[in-house]
Amino acid sequence: MAELHRDVVLKAIDTATSMAKWVLTSLLAISGAAAVAMWGLEISPAWKVGACAAFVTGIVLALLSAHLGAQSTPTQMVPLNQALGYWLSVKYDGIRDSNLEQSLAEDAEAERKKVRLPTICGWLSLVAFLVGCVVAAIGAVAD
């Protein structure tokens, strides 16, 4: 049972880490490429700087999201381990504890709240990219 528990936890960590890396890479790639591409456009410097500022903001927010997410991952594993251990024991011995289940649910909710900041930073990174695109488009049309 301990080996199965370990395998499940390792798979959960691997999946979460892979997804976080993919999202970070995507956010960095689109904002970084857009910032570099701006310098080749024939638009006024004010629009160019505005768009690049939005793209750089997107890069910073993506990096912040990754940093905060990496910091929160180890603390998220503790309640996950506890919940997995409990439910595996319930599976094998059939004994449930409503107080422990309530405590596990409260711990899970507290961890979900901690994950909000990295998630918000990730979404704001995407918004910054879109703002940069809009600023670049307006600058291209205005000139």
Backbone as a chain_set.jsonl record, in Angstrom:
{"seq": "MAELHRDVVLKAIDTATSMAKWVLTSLLAISGAAAVAMWGLEISPAWKVGACAAFVTGIVLALLSAHLGAQSTPTQMVPLNQALGYWLSVKYDGIRDSNLEQSLAEDAEAERKKVRLPTICGWLSLVAFLVGCVVAAIGAVAD", "coords": {"N": [[0.828, -1.192, 0.0], [1.972, 1.228, 0.747], [3.788, 1.629, -1.308], [2.114, 1.992, -3.528], [0.828, 4.311, -2.708], [3.009, 6.09, -2.687], [3.637, 6.054, -5.435], [1.322, 7.192, -6.54], [1.399, 9.775, -5.456], [3.833, 10.704, -6.527], [3.185, 10.66, -9.258], [1.149, 12.576, -9.303], [2.594, 14.868, -8.593], [4.396, 14.962, -10.75], [2.633, 15.331, -12.923], [1.42, 17.817, -12.282], [3.685, 19.456, -12.253], [4.594, 19.205, -14.9], [2.471, 20.373, -16.314], [2.573, 22.979, -15.285], [5.09, 23.794, -16.2], [4.634, 23.751, -18.964], [2.644, 25.735, -19.261], [4.021, 27.992, -18.269], [6.162, 28.12, -20.113], [4.733, 28.62, -22.471], [3.504, 31.113, -21.902], [5.78, 32.716, -21.519], [6.976, 32.443, -24.038], [5.086, 33.536, -25.888], [4.819, 36.204, -25.003], [7.492, 37.068, -24.933], [8.33, 36.68, -27.625], [6.564, 38.404, -28.885], [7.366, 40.877, -27.832], [9.943, 41.108, -28.925], [9.301, 41.06, -31.645], [8.014, 43.473, -31.925], [9.904, 45.483, -32.348], [10.47, 45.458, -35.02], [8.316, 46.561, -36.268], [6.717, 49.2, -38.074], [5.767, 51.558, -36.451], [4.754, 54.338, -34.385], [7.068, 55.445, -31.859], [5.921, 55.74, -29.284], [3.633, 54.049, -29.229], [4.926, 51.664, -29.706], [6.609, 51.382, -27.457], [4.645, 51.289, -25.478], [3.285, 48.889, -26.128], [5.405, 47.057, -25.885], [5.962, 47.387, -23.175], [3.68, 46.245, -22.045], [4.023, 43.603, -22.932], [6.434, 42.901, -21.649], [5.588, 43.154, -19.028], [3.847, 40.994, -19.012], [5.723, 38.922, -19.233], [7.11, 39.19, -16.788], [5.007, 38.703, -14.987], [4.429, 36.043, -15.662], [6.794, 34.767, -14.876], [6.677, 35.362, -12.146], [4.38, 33.954, -11.458], [5.287, 31.337, -11.91], [7.324, 31.187, -9.995], [5.921, 31.571, -7.552], [4.205, 29.396, -7.721], [6.02, 27.267, -7.66], [7.004, 27.567, -5.096], [4.749, 26.962, -3.589], [4.152, 24.324, -4.139], [5.517, 22.2, -2.575], [4.239, 22.522, -0.036], [1.657, 21.914, -0.672], [1.73, 19.229, -1.024], [1.69, 17.964, 1.439], [-1.036, 17.963, 2.629], [-2.172, 16.533, 0.525], [-0.83, 14.075, 0.61], [-1.723, 13.225, 3.136], [-4.492, 12.986, 2.701], [-4.563, 11.066, 0.638], [-3.39, 8.89, 1.956], [-5.293, 8.458, 3.983], [-7.649, 7.829, 2.479], [-6.799, 5.58, 1.097], [-6.432, 3.834, 3.24], [-9.083, 3.65, 4.077], [-10.129, 2.368, 1.897], [-9.02, -0.177, 2.171], [-9.539, -1.036, 4.84], [-12.069, -0.118, 5.41], [-12.93, 1.622, 7.4], [-14.191, 4.679, 8.357], [-13.666, 8.122, 9.274], [-15.355, 10.766, 10.326], [-14.609, 13.212, 11.477], [-11.892, 13.414, 10.802], [-12.149, 13.418, 8.027], [-13.473, 15.869, 7.682], [-11.48, 17.584, 8.594], [-9.49, 17.06, 6.674], [-10.803, 18.043, 4.412], [-10.978, 20.758, 5.063], [-8.255, 21.407, 5.16], [-7.598, 20.954, 2.473], [-9.124, 22.952, 1.239], [-7.886, 25.231, 2.277], [-5.382, 24.991, 1.056], [-6.144, 25.246, -1.62], [-6.817, 27.935, -1.678], [-4.312, 29.079, -1.372], [-3.193, 28.575, -3.827], [-4.307, 30.326, -5.512], [-3.019, 32.842, -5.985], [-0.652, 32.336, -7.665], [-2.086, 31.384, -9.88], [-3.695, 33.573, -10.567], [-1.678, 35.385, -11.277], [-0.719, 34.091, -13.556], [-2.968, 34.254, -15.289], [-3.153, 37.054, -15.446], [-0.788, 37.548, -16.788], [-1.399, 36.547, -19.32], [-3.45, 38.351, -19.95], [-1.949, 40.717, -20.017], [-0.393, 40.197, -22.273], [-2.416, 40.194, -24.246], [-3.303, 42.842, -24.018], [-0.989, 44.135, -24.866], [-1.006, 43.288, -27.542], [-3.32, 44.579, -28.453], [-2.588, 47.275, -28.084], [-0.424, 47.401, -29.873], [-1.788, 46.889, -32.265], [-3.54, 49.083, -32.409], [-1.637, 51.091, -32.568], [-0.5, 50.448, -35.048], [-2.62, 50.896, -36.783], [-3.177, 53.554, -36.275], [-1.005, 54.926, -37.262]], "CA": [[0.0, 0.0, 0.0], [2.854, 2.39, 0.808], [4.372, 1.829, -2.636], [1.055, 2.564, -4.355], [0.671, 5.687, -2.223], [4.16, 6.845, -3.193], [3.498, 6.18, -6.888], [0.241, 8.144, -6.821], [1.898, 11.113, -5.12], [4.841, 11.077, -7.527], [2.476, 10.931, -10.515], [0.465, 13.861, -9.136], [3.623, 15.91, -8.651], [4.898, 15.001, -12.122], [1.602, 15.918, -13.779], [1.293, 19.24, -11.961], [4.915, 20.121, -12.68], [4.603, 19.248, -16.368], [1.504, 21.377, -16.763], [3.079, 24.298, -14.922], [6.18, 24.12, -17.129], [4.046, 24.029, -20.274], [1.984, 27.044, -19.195], [5.075, 29.0, -18.142], [6.854, 28.214, -21.397], [3.83, 29.263, -23.434], [3.362, 32.533, -21.562], [7.053, 33.384, -21.802], [7.223, 32.443, -25.484], [4.245, 34.484, -26.628], [5.138, 37.582, -24.622], [8.861, 37.369, -25.362], [8.361, 36.806, -29.084], [5.834, 39.618, -29.261], [8.206, 42.033, -27.503], [11.014, 41.172, -29.927], [8.694, 41.38, -32.944], [7.584, 44.879, -31.938], [10.943, 46.388, -32.822], [10.476, 45.475, -36.479], [7.116, 47.219, -36.798], [6.817, 50.621, -38.421], [4.764, 52.352, -35.736], [5.388, 55.397, -33.601], [7.759, 54.933, -30.669], [5.049, 55.693, -28.103], [2.844, 52.815, -29.307], [5.867, 50.544, -29.616], [7.012, 51.265, -26.054], [3.468, 50.845, -24.725], [3.063, 47.465, -26.385], [6.52, 46.31, -25.28], [5.78, 47.417, -21.717], [2.667, 45.232, -21.724], [4.614, 42.278, -23.138], [7.406, 42.671, -20.574], [4.77, 42.905, -17.836], [3.402, 39.607, -19.139], [6.863, 38.053, -18.922], [7.349, 39.267, -15.342], [3.907, 38.01, -14.312], [4.597, 34.599, -15.884], [7.876, 34.324, -13.993], [6.162, 35.429, -10.779], [3.469, 32.819, -11.321], [6.103, 30.124, -11.79], [8.021, 31.223, -8.707], [4.947, 31.336, -6.482], [3.736, 28.021, -7.852], [7.078, 26.362, -7.197], [7.071, 27.67, -3.641], [3.573, 26.374, -2.94], [4.015, 22.889, -4.431], [5.834, 21.308, -1.445], [3.242, 22.605, 1.035], [0.435, 21.264, -1.139], [1.906, 17.781, -0.987], [1.394, 17.438, 2.775], [-2.434, 17.539, 2.73], [-2.443, 15.514, -0.489], [-0.354, 12.81, 1.183], [-2.616, 12.829, 4.224], [-5.769, 12.552, 2.127], [-4.35, 9.795, -0.058], [-3.186, 7.856, 2.965], [-6.572, 8.181, 4.636], [-8.596, 7.141, 1.592], [-6.28, 4.231, 0.846], [-6.748, 2.999, 4.405], [-10.53, 3.406, 4.031], [-10.358, 1.361, 0.864], [-8.612, -1.506, 2.613], [-10.154, -1.493, 6.095], [-13.469, 0.293, 5.427], [-13.251, 2.458, 8.561], [-14.175, 6.112, 8.042], [-13.651, 9.032, 10.42], [-15.946, 12.008, 9.813], [-13.813, 14.354, 11.948], [-10.692, 13.472, 9.971], [-12.577, 13.826, 6.686], [-13.729, 17.31, 7.749], [-10.17, 18.227, 8.704], [-8.846, 16.951, 5.363], [-11.5, 18.963, 3.506], [-10.559, 22.119, 5.43], [-6.864, 21.559, 4.71], [-7.617, 21.053, 1.006], [-9.645, 24.281, 0.893], [-6.826, 26.199, 2.598], [-4.363, 24.882, 0.008], [-6.71, 25.82, -2.853], [-6.719, 29.393, -1.564], [-2.91, 29.452, -1.58], [-2.856, 28.406, -5.244], [-4.961, 31.384, -6.29], [-2.106, 33.909, -6.409], [0.054, 31.959, -8.9], [-3.055, 31.275, -10.972], [-4.053, 34.942, -10.954], [-0.522, 35.94, -12.001], [-0.712, 33.476, -14.886], [-4.027, 34.869, -16.099], [-2.774, 38.448, -15.708], [0.239, 37.496, -17.822], [-2.116, 36.42, -20.592], [-4.135, 39.629, -20.18], [-0.921, 41.685, -20.421], [-0.079, 39.889, -23.669], [-3.529, 40.668, -25.08], [-3.243, 44.311, -24.0], [0.116, 44.496, -25.759], [-1.471, 43.088, -28.922], [-4.274, 45.653, -28.766], [-1.813, 48.518, -28.211], [0.32, 47.318, -31.137], [-2.745, 47.011, -33.37], [-3.983, 50.482, -32.473], [-0.496, 51.857, -33.067], [-0.331, 50.178, -36.479], [-3.732, 51.533, -37.499], [-3.11, 55.003, -36.064], [0.084, 55.536, -38.06]], "C": [[0.874, 1.257, 0.0], [3.462, 2.689, -0.557], [3.357, 2.444, -3.595], [0.84, 4.027, -3.996], [1.779, 6.574, -2.773], [4.037, 7.08, -4.693], [2.427, 7.195, -7.271], [0.71, 9.566, -6.558], [2.918, 11.578, -6.153], [4.197, 11.404, -8.87], [1.757, 12.275, -10.44], [1.454, 15.017, -9.228], [4.131, 16.069, -10.075], [3.899, 15.668, -13.062], [1.481, 17.418, -13.539], [2.513, 20.019, -12.438], [4.978, 20.247, -14.194], [3.649, 20.308, -16.898], [1.998, 22.785, -16.463], [4.205, 24.725, -15.855], [5.635, 24.482, -18.505], [3.404, 25.411, -20.291], [3.028, 28.15, -19.119], [5.789, 29.203, -19.464], [5.998, 28.934, -22.426], [3.707, 30.753, -23.164], [4.643, 33.308, -21.853], [7.302, 33.493, -23.301], [6.378, 33.487, -26.202], [4.586, 35.922, -26.272], [6.535, 37.974, -25.074], [8.964, 37.565, -26.859], [7.655, 38.074, -29.539], [6.668, 40.862, -28.972], [9.323, 42.205, -28.527], [10.452, 41.596, -31.281], [8.291, 42.844, -33.047], [8.634, 45.791, -32.556], [11.01, 46.445, -34.341], [9.285, 46.198, -37.087], [7.358, 48.7, -37.046], [5.669, 51.38, -37.76], [5.496, 53.369, -34.879], [6.0, 54.816, -32.323], [6.86, 54.826, -29.435], [4.221, 54.408, -28.082], [3.742, 51.589, -29.126], [6.282, 50.305, -28.161], [5.841, 50.777, -25.199], [3.206, 49.359, -24.891], [4.161, 46.625, -25.736], [6.411, 46.289, -23.76], [4.751, 46.375, -21.284], [3.248, 43.828, -21.879], [5.619, 41.936, -22.035], [6.678, 42.429, -19.245], [4.256, 41.467, -17.846], [4.5, 38.618, -18.804], [7.106, 38.018, -17.414], [6.254, 38.522, -14.572], [4.0, 36.49, -14.493], [5.693, 34.043, -14.979], [7.441, 34.336, -12.529], [5.215, 34.261, -10.5], [4.246, 31.52, -11.119], [6.795, 30.06, -10.432], [7.067, 30.908, -7.554], [4.409, 29.908, -6.519], [4.754, 27.02, -7.348], [7.2, 26.393, -5.678], [5.911, 26.952, -2.964], [3.457, 24.867, -3.152], [4.386, 21.994, -3.249], [4.786, 21.349, -0.331], [1.926, 21.954, 0.625], [0.534, 19.751, -1.025], [1.551, 17.191, 0.374], [-0.079, 17.043, 2.897], [-2.806, 16.483, 1.692], [-2.013, 14.14, 0.016], [-1.287, 12.312, 2.281], [-3.938, 12.298, 3.685], [-5.622, 11.21, 1.413], [-4.166, 8.645, 0.925], [-4.489, 7.463, 3.643], [-7.489, 7.368, 3.727], [-8.102, 5.761, 1.172], [-6.573, 3.307, 2.028], [-8.242, 2.695, 4.466], [-10.838, 2.318, 3.01], [-10.07, -0.044, 1.383], [-9.279, -1.959, 3.908], [-11.605, -1.043, 6.259], [-13.867, 1.194, 6.58], [-13.1, 3.929, 8.179], [-14.254, 6.922, 9.324], [-14.143, 10.393, 9.935], [-15.166, 13.24, 10.268], [-12.554, 14.522, 11.101], [-11.04, 13.904, 8.552], [-12.848, 15.328, 6.635], [-12.417, 18.077, 7.803], [-9.425, 18.195, 7.367], [-9.482, 17.906, 4.358], [-11.1, 20.406, 3.791], [-9.125, 22.39, 4.981], [-6.793, 21.732, 3.195], [-8.105, 22.426, 0.568], [-8.597, 25.359, 1.171], [-5.734, 26.169, 1.534], [-4.867, 25.444, -1.317], [-6.614, 27.339, -2.838], [-5.287, 29.865, -1.812], [-2.518, 29.397, -3.053], [-3.43, 29.55, -6.078], [-3.986, 32.438, -6.795], [-1.281, 33.514, -7.635], [-0.879, 31.867, -10.102], [-3.451, 32.651, -11.478], [-2.908, 35.584, -11.73], [-0.435, 35.369, -13.409], [-1.76, 34.092, -15.799], [-3.708, 36.329, -16.418], [-1.665, 38.53, -16.751], [-0.402, 37.398, -19.202], [-2.838, 37.718, -20.938], [-3.133, 40.687, -20.637], [-0.508, 41.457, -21.87], [-1.167, 40.429, -24.595], [-3.574, 42.194, -25.136], [-2.131, 44.789, -24.921], [-0.271, 44.347, -27.218], [-2.417, 44.202, -29.348], [-3.535, 46.974, -28.96], [-1.036, 48.522, -29.523], [-0.612, 47.489, -32.329], [-3.24, 48.444, -33.517], [-2.865, 51.354, -33.02], [-0.286, 51.663, -34.553], [-1.409, 50.865, -37.298], [-3.629, 53.052, -37.413], [-2.044, 55.659, -36.929], [-0.197, 55.507, -39.528]], "O": [[0.551, 2.239, -0.67], [3.633, 3.85, -0.927], [3.703, 3.321, -4.386], [0.69, 4.877, -4.874], [1.522, 7.673, -3.264], [4.302, 8.183, -5.172], [2.603, 7.966, -8.214], [0.444, 10.466, -7.355], [2.869, 12.723, -6.602], [4.628, 12.336, -9.548], [1.757, 13.032, -11.411], [1.174, 16.029, -9.871], [4.281, 17.192, -10.557], [4.283, 16.482, -13.902], [1.444, 18.201, -14.489], [2.379, 21.122, -12.969], [5.375, 21.29, -14.713], [3.983, 21.05, -17.822], [1.858, 23.684, -17.292], [4.272, 25.886, -16.257], [6.123, 25.417, -19.14], [3.602, 26.175, -21.236], [2.924, 29.145, -19.836], [5.998, 30.339, -19.89], [6.501, 29.774, -23.172], [3.795, 31.565, -24.085], [4.597, 34.423, -22.372], [7.784, 34.52, -23.779], [6.89, 34.239, -27.031], [4.638, 36.777, -27.157], [6.743, 39.092, -25.547], [9.609, 38.506, -27.321], [8.102, 38.74, -30.473], [6.679, 41.8, -29.769], [9.615, 43.325, -28.947], [11.063, 42.401, -31.983], [8.234, 43.394, -34.147], [8.29, 46.771, -33.218], [11.559, 47.398, -34.893], [9.249, 46.423, -38.296], [8.105, 49.358, -36.321], [4.719, 51.791, -38.425], [6.706, 53.273, -34.673], [5.51, 53.825, -31.78], [7.028, 53.911, -28.629], [4.115, 53.751, -27.046], [3.364, 50.612, -28.479], [6.304, 49.166, -27.693], [6.023, 49.953, -24.303], [2.939, 48.653, -23.919], [3.879, 45.603, -25.111], [6.733, 45.283, -23.127], [4.935, 45.701, -20.271], [2.992, 42.958, -21.047], [5.646, 40.807, -21.547], [7.102, 41.6, -18.44], [4.234, 40.803, -16.81], [4.249, 37.595, -18.168], [7.286, 36.947, -16.833], [6.543, 37.799, -13.619], [3.683, 35.737, -13.572], [5.535, 32.975, -14.388], [7.79, 33.438, -11.764], [5.256, 33.66, -9.427], [3.901, 30.706, -10.262], [6.844, 29.005, -9.8], [7.37, 30.084, -6.691], [4.187, 29.29, -5.478], [4.403, 26.042, -6.688], [7.467, 25.369, -5.049], [6.075, 26.392, -1.88], [2.732, 24.2, -2.415], [3.618, 21.083, -2.938], [4.477, 20.313, 0.258], [1.166, 21.495, 1.477], [-0.487, 19.069, -0.938], [1.151, 16.029, 0.452], [-0.365, 15.895, 3.238], [-3.659, 15.633, 1.949], [-2.743, 13.16, -0.133], [-1.602, 11.123, 2.348], [-4.444, 11.281, 4.158], [-6.461, 10.323, 1.569], [-4.722, 7.561, 0.742], [-4.758, 6.28, 3.853], [-8.039, 6.348, 4.141], [-8.909, 4.867, 0.918], [-6.919, 2.141, 1.842], [-8.631, 1.597, 4.864], [-11.694, 1.462, 3.231], [-10.795, -0.989, 1.069], [-9.56, -3.147, 4.066], [-12.303, -1.53, 7.148], [-15.049, 1.505, 6.726], [-12.037, 4.369, 7.741], [-14.823, 6.484, 10.323], [-13.43, 11.093, 9.216], [-15.069, 14.214, 9.522], [-12.193, 15.638, 10.728], [-10.3, 14.675, 7.94], [-12.495, 15.989, 5.658], [-12.261, 19.1, 7.135], [-8.804, 19.183, 6.974], [-8.783, 18.51, 3.544], [-10.906, 21.192, 2.863], [-8.819, 23.473, 4.483], [-6.025, 22.553, 2.691], [-7.561, 23.005, -0.372], [-8.443, 26.293, 0.384], [-5.216, 27.219, 1.152], [-4.099, 26.054, -2.061], [-6.359, 27.959, -3.871], [-5.074, 30.928, -2.394], [-1.604, 30.104, -3.476], [-3.06, 29.71, -7.241], [-4.113, 32.887, -7.934], [-1.213, 34.299, -8.581], [-0.501, 32.232, -11.215], [-3.534, 32.871, -12.687], [-3.143, 36.255, -12.735], [-0.11, 36.091, -14.352], [-1.473, 34.414, -16.952], [-3.962, 36.792, -17.53], [-1.613, 39.49, -17.52], [0.008, 38.087, -20.136], [-2.837, 38.138, -22.095], [-3.427, 41.469, -21.541], [-0.295, 42.414, -22.614], [-0.866, 41.053, -25.613], [-3.854, 42.77, -26.187], [-2.315, 45.745, -25.675], [0.092, 45.183, -28.045], [-2.329, 44.708, -30.467], [-3.826, 47.714, -29.9], [-0.995, 49.541, -30.213], [-0.262, 48.162, -33.298], [-3.344, 48.956, -34.632], [-3.104, 52.246, -33.833], [0.07, 52.61, -35.255], [-1.138, 51.363, -38.391], [-3.955, 53.755, -38.37], [-2.172, 56.829, -37.29], [0.618, 55.977, -40.322]]}, "num_chains": 1, "name": "protein.A"}
